[in-house]
Amino acid sequence: MASTRTSAGLLAGLLTVTLWASLPVLRNLISLPPMLTAAVAMGAAALMARCVGQRGGSSAGAKSYRDWTFWLMGVGGLTGALYFYFAALGKGDPAKITLVTYLWPLGFMLVADWLAGRGFQARTLLGAAVAFSGLIPLVLSSGQGEPTSVLGYAQGVASGVSWIMFSLYLQGRTTMTWVDYKHLFAGAAIASWGLHSLFEAAPSQTTAMDWGVAALIGVGPYGLAFVTWGYALLRSSSTLLGVLTYFVPIISSLFLILAGRAAFSLPLIIAFVGVLGSAAITQMKSQRHGAASA
């Protein structure tokens, strides 16, 4: 039974990273400002959660928004991850900003191990370092050599910290329902709309495709993916899931290649090998722990 739950969690994690990886292609199809896109996406995600939740909604979900962690780590983490990342992209080389932001899986694995009482595991550090070093050529290969401000780097780090907060919030919720997700997405939609109103100019011209794809992002990369991520965090190893997140830029590159917007390259192969090496290292750790407990 435990093995079945772990396998289901792993499949949910794989679906999550695939959905996240589809975001660059979808985002490239529309011209809405970043936070307006996030607001529309989160609104669509909240509507999706509401429709699905009507089949078997739980009254316990209505209490989620009364908890301070819901606003700080849930809504704040989700909104911060989107806002800081999009804001950082406007302040320097997108490749370097992405490289800084993608430190968050390493931070998540370390914090999750520490909160679980395992301390800072040397093998976790080694596995994350192998994966991250493999990603460096891939991320830097798409860079334009633009100067990046200190504020841009700081916002990239802030986005990563926000992702850690949001993941820890989901990991700590053992009874997340569709009603909970509806409140979470709705809160993020309101916060994103507020940030759009304060810091972004309204678009002069929009098309039905702009709004439709933004809503599709909410159903997929910004909606369903967060639900499957929460499911995975409750049913699989946080260390392995942290490694899976490193597949996001690799799968994104493959999607861009299929869409004709990128070419197959050596950095992609290096990144793939690095992620596989990291997964092998962390799985050796898991198997040893399993043998010791047996």
N, C-alpha and C positions, 0 to 999 in steps of 0.2 A: 504493500500500500504506500509506504514511504517513497519507494522507488518510482511508483506511478506519479505521485505528487511532484517529485523532483523533475521527472521528465516533462510533465505538463508545464511546470514553471520555466524550464529551459526553452520549450517551444514558444511560450509566451514571450520570453526574452528575445528570441530570434525574430519573432514577428514585430516586436517593438523596434528593434534596431533597423529592420527593413523599412518600417513605416517612417521612422525618423530620417532615414537615408533618402527617401523620396522627396523630402522637403525642398532641396535646392532646385530640382527640376520643376516642381510645382510653383515655387516662388518666382522662378524666372518667367513664368507665363503671364504674370500680372504686374501692374504698375502702381498698386496702392502703396501708401507709406507703410513702413514696417509695423508701427503700433496699431494703425488702423486695420491692417491685415490680421494682427494678433487679436484685436477686439472682435472682428467679424468671425474669425476662426473659433475663438473661445465661446462666442455666442452660439455658433452652430454646434459646438461640442456639448454645451449645456442643453440645447434643444434635443440633441441625440440622446443624451443621458436621461432626459425627462421622458422621452418617448419609450425608451427601453425599460426604464424604471417603473412605468405604469403597469407592466405585467406582474411585477412582484415587489413593489417598493416597500421599504421598511421604515417604520416610524422612527427608528433609531437614527436614521440619517438626518432627521430634522434637528438633532442636537449638535451636529458637527460644527455649525457656524457659531456656537456659543463658546467653543474652546479657543483660547488664545493661540494655540499652536496651529489651528486651522488658518487663521489670518496671517500669522508671522511666517510659518514654515510652508503651509500649503499654498494659499493665495500669494503671499509675499515671495516665496521661493519660485513659483511658476512664473509670475509676472516679472520678477527680477531677472530670471534667466533669459527671458525674451527681450526685455528692455535693455539691459546692459549689453547683451551681445549685439543687438542691432545698433545701439548707440556707438559701440566700439568700432563697428565696421566703417563708420564714417570718419574715423580719426586715424587711419593708417592702412597699412598693408593687410588685406583680408586674411592672407595666409598666416601671417604672424599672429594676428588676433585669434584666429581659430586654433593655432598651436597652443596659445596661452589658455584659452577657454577649455581645451580638451585635457587640461590637467585635472579636471573634476573627477573622472573615473578613479584616478589614483587616490585623490583625497577621499572619495566615497569608500573605497576599499579599506583604506587605513582607518577611517573613523568607524566604519562598521565593525572591523576587527577589534578596535579598542573598546567600543561600547559592548561588544559581546564578551569582553574579558579575556580576549586572546592576545592583547597587546599589539605592538607593531611587528608583524611577521616579516622576517627577512625574505622568505620566499615570495610573499606578496609583493614586496618592494622590487625584487628581482624580476618577477613576471611583468609587473607594470612598466618597469624600465625597458625591458626588451620590446614590449608592444609599442611604447611611446617612441623609442628610438627608431623603430621601423616606420612610424608615421611621419617623422620629421622630413625625409626626402619627399614624400607624397604631398604634404601640406606646403612646403616651401617651393615645390615645383610649380605651383599655381600662382605664386606671388608676383607682384608687379614692381617690386623694389621701391615702393612708396615709403616715405618717412613716417614712422609711427610715433605718436606722442606718448608721453608718460601716462596721460589720462586715458588714452586708448588701451594701453596695457592694463591699467588699473580696472577699467570697466570689463575687460576680458576676464580678469581674475574674479571680479564681482559676479559675473555671469556664472562662472564655474562654481563659486561658493553657493550661489542660489540654487543650482542644480543639485548640489549635495544636500542642502536643506530640504528641498522638495522630495528627493529620494528617501531621506531619513524619515520624513513625515509619512510617506506612503508605507515604508517598512514598519513603522510603529503602529499602523492602523490595522488591527487584525480582523475587523468587521466592516471593511469598506463596502458600501452598497452604491447602486446607481444614483440614489438620492444624494449620497455624500458627494459623488462626482459632479452631479448637477450643481450643487451649491459651490463646489470648488471652481468649476469652469465659469459659472456665472460671476463669481467674485473676481476671477482673473479678467473676464471680459469687461467688467465695470472699471477695474483698475487700469487696464490697457486703454480703454476709451478715454479715461481721464488723462493719461499720459499723452495720448494723441492730441487731445484738445489743448493741452498746455504747451507741448513742444513741437508739434508737427503742423504744417500748413495743410488745409483741406485740398484734396486733389481737384484740379480744374476740370478734368474730363475722365470719365470712367465708362466701362463697358459692362455688359451683362457677364462676360467672361471673367472680368476682374472679381466681381462679387461671387460668382459661382465657384471659381477655383479657390478663393479665400475660404468659402464655406466648406469646400472639399478638404482643405487643409485641416479644418476644425474637426471633421469627421475622422480623418486618418492620422497624420503626423502629430496634430495637437490634441486630438480627442481620444480615439480608440487606443492610440499608442500609450497614453498615460494610464489608461485602465489596464492594459496588458502588462505594463511595467509594474504597476502596483501588485497585480496578480503574481508576477514572476518573483518579486521581492519577498513575497510571503511563502513561496513554495520552492525556492531554489537558492543556491549558494550566492551570497552577495559578492563574494570574490570572483566567481565565474561570471556573474552578470556584469560586474565591473569590466572584466576583460572583453565581454561581448560588445560593450559600447565602443570599443576601439574599432570595431568593424564598420561603424557608421560612415566615416569618410571613405573607406574602401568601397562599400556598396554604393555610396553616393557617386563615386568616380565611375563605377560600372554603369549606373543609370545614365550618367552624362555621356558616356561613350555610346551607349545604345541610342541615346537621343541625338547623337551626332554633334555634341557640344564639347567633346574631349576625345583625346586619342589614347590608345593603350600605351603604357609606358613602363619603363624599368622601375621608377619609384612605386608604382602600384604593386608590382611583384614583391619588392622589398617590404612594403607595408604588410602584404598578405603573409609573408613568411614570418615577420615579426609578431603578428597577432597569433599565428599558429604556435609559435615558440612560447609565447606568453601563456596561451591556453594549456599547453603541455606541462609547463612548469607548475601552474596552479593546480592542475588536475593531479599531478604527482603528489602534491601536498594533501589534497583531499583524500586520495587513496590511502596514504600513509596514516592519516587520522582515522579513516574507517577501519584499517587493519588493527590499529592500536586499540580502538574501542571494542573490536571483536574479541 
